[in-house]
Amino acid sequence: MFRTSVGLLLPVLVTALAGAQNAHDLSSQANLVRVPTLVRDASGLAVLGLHAQDFIVEDDGAAQTVHLDEAAESEPVSLVIAVQCGRRAKRESGRIEGLASMLDPILANPESEAAVLYFDSKLSLARDFTANFGQVENDLKTLPPGDGGAAILDAIAYSARLLARRDPGRKRVLY
């Protein structure tokens, strides 16, 4: 959630700096680039058990070394999915249609769990933590209509409190 905000603000900041000071160039170098990947078979099911050698990542045509975080699949995850229903959220609902399939690899671990939180001007815990991914998927397909509000900071704080009550040995994620 925070990476997206920083990712959106950085180009704006760079553009503003470039416009204010044309005499200075700004450059950066990244030694690690994350490439979140979901591989599906011909019938649309997630393909699990892939290894680093199964992928080719290129930068300007040059093959790059691939490192796969294989531990991520084996660790149990507690996930809160916070979905905005208010304001203009209805216009953006198409963007979350693929969310359920992106979560398949995470929730394929029987020890993983997810909760669903809807928010507009108020918060509504639609689904407390469950390992039943079918219920979570159904919640994501049946979004309630929201009002004109968007209590984003309240949703983050509430989600953090929910996650704080989970076992500290688990990965805790707010999406």
C-alpha positions in Angstrom: 0.0 0.0 0.0 2.8 2.4 1.0 5.0 1.4 -1.9 2.3 2.4 -4.4 2.0 5.8 -2.8 5.7 6.4 -2.9 5.8 5.0 -6.5 3.2 7.5 -7.6 4.7 10.5 -5.8 8.3 9.9 -7.0 7.7 10.8 -10.7 5.8 13.9 -9.6 8.6 15.0 -7.4 11.2 14.2 -10.1 9.2 16.2 -12.6 8.8 19.1 -10.2 12.5 19.2 -9.5 13.4 19.0 -13.1 11.1 21.9 -14.0 12.5 24.0 -11.1 16.2 23.3 -11.8 16.9 22.4 -15.4 20.7 22.7 -14.9 20.8 19.5 -12.7 20.3 16.0 -13.8 18.9 13.3 -11.6 19.7 9.7 -12.0 19.4 6.5 -10.0 20.4 2.9 -10.1 18.5 -0.1 -8.7 20.4 -3.3 -7.8 17.1 -5.1 -7.0 13.9 -4.9 -9.0 10.9 -6.8 -7.7 8.8 -8.5 -10.5 5.7 -9.9 -8.9 4.6 -12.7 -11.1 1.6 -15.0 -11.4 1.8 -17.8 -13.9 -1.4 -19.5 -15.1 -1.8 -22.7 -17.2 -4.1 -22.9 -20.2 -7.2 -23.4 -18.1 -6.4 -20.3 -16.0 -5.2 -22.1 -12.8 -2.2 -20.8 -11.0 1.0 -22.8 -11.6 2.9 -23.4 -8.4 6.3 -24.9 -7.7 8.2 -22.8 -10.3 11.9 -22.1 -9.7 14.2 -19.2 -10.7 15.5 -21.1 -13.7 12.0 -21.3 -15.1 12.0 -17.5 -15.7 13.8 -15.2 -18.0 14.0 -11.5 -17.1 15.6 -9.1 -19.6 16.7 -5.4 -19.3 17.1 -3.8 -22.7 17.5 -7.3 -24.2 20.2 -8.4 -21.8 19.3 -11.4 -19.6 19.4 -10.6 -15.8 20.0 -12.9 -12.9 16.8 -14.1 -11.4 16.3 -14.7 -7.6 13.1 -16.3 -6.5 11.8 -15.7 -3.0 10.7 -19.3 -2.5 10.2 -19.0 1.2 7.2 -16.7 0.6 5.1 -19.6 -0.5 5.8 -21.7 2.6 5.2 -19.1 5.3 1.7 -18.7 6.7 0.2 -15.2 6.0 -2.4 -13.2 7.8 -3.9 -10.9 5.2 -6.4 -8.0 5.5 -7.9 -6.9 2.3 -9.3 -3.4 2.7 -11.6 -2.4 -0.1 -12.9 1.2 -0.5 -16.6 1.2 -1.4 -17.3 4.9 -1.2 -16.7 7.9 -3.4 -15.5 6.9 -6.9 -14.7 3.3 -5.9 -17.5 1.9 -8.1 -15.7 3.2 -11.2 -12.5 1.5 -10.1 -14.1 -1.9 -9.3 -12.8 -3.5 -12.5 -9.3 -3.2 -11.1 -10.0 -5.7 -8.3 -11.6 -8.3 -10.5 -8.3 -10.2 -10.8 -7.4 -9.8 -7.2 -8.8 -13.1 -6.2 -6.6 -15.0 -8.6 -3.5 -13.0 -7.6 -4.1 -14.1 -4.0 -4.4 -17.8 -4.9 -0.7 -18.6 -4.4 -0.7 -16.9 -1.0 -3.9 -18.5 0.3 -3.0 -21.9 -1.2 -1.1 -22.5 2.0 -3.7 -24.0 4.3 -2.2 -22.1 7.3 -2.8 -18.7 5.6 -5.8 -16.7 6.4 -7.5 -13.5 5.1 -10.0 -11.0 6.4 -12.1 -8.5 4.2 -12.8 -5.0 5.3 -15.1 -2.6 3.4 -14.9 1.1 4.0 -16.5 4.3 2.9 -17.2 6.9 5.6 -17.4 4.0 8.1 -15.7 0.6 8.4 -17.4 -2.7 8.0 -15.6 -6.0 8.7 -17.2 -8.2 6.0 -15.2 -11.3 6.8 -13.0 -12.0 9.9 -9.9 -14.1 9.4 -10.7 -17.3 7.6 -8.7 -19.9 5.7 -11.8 -20.5 3.4 -10.7 -18.6 0.3 -14.0 -19.3 -1.4 -15.7 -17.0 1.2 -13.1 -14.3 0.7 -13.4 -14.5 -3.1 -17.2 -14.2 -2.8 -16.8 -11.1 -0.6 -14.6 -9.5 -3.2 -17.2 -10.2 -6.0 -20.1 -8.7 -4.0 -19.0 -5.3 -3.0 -21.7 -3.2 -1.2 -22.6 0.2 -2.5 -20.8 2.9 -0.5 -21.5 6.5 0.5 -19.5 9.6 -0.4 -16.8 9.0 2.2 -13.4 7.3 2.2 -12.1 6.8 5.7 -8.7 5.5 4.5 -6.7 6.3 7.6 -9.3 4.7 9.8 -9.2 1.6 7.6 -5.4 1.4 7.9 -5.5 1.8 11.6 -8.2 -0.8 12.1 -6.5 -3.2 9.8 -3.2 -2.7 11.7 -5.0 -3.5 15.0 -6.5 -6.7 13.4 -3.1 -7.8 12.3 -1.4 -7.0 15.6 -3.6 -9.7 17.2 -2.4 -12.4 14.9 0.5 -14.7 15.8 3.8 -12.7 15.4 5.4 -15.7 13.7 3.2 -15.1 10.6 3.6 -12.6 7.8 1.1 -9.9 8.4 -0.1 -8.0 5.3 -2.5 -5.2 4.5 -3.6 -5.1 0.9 
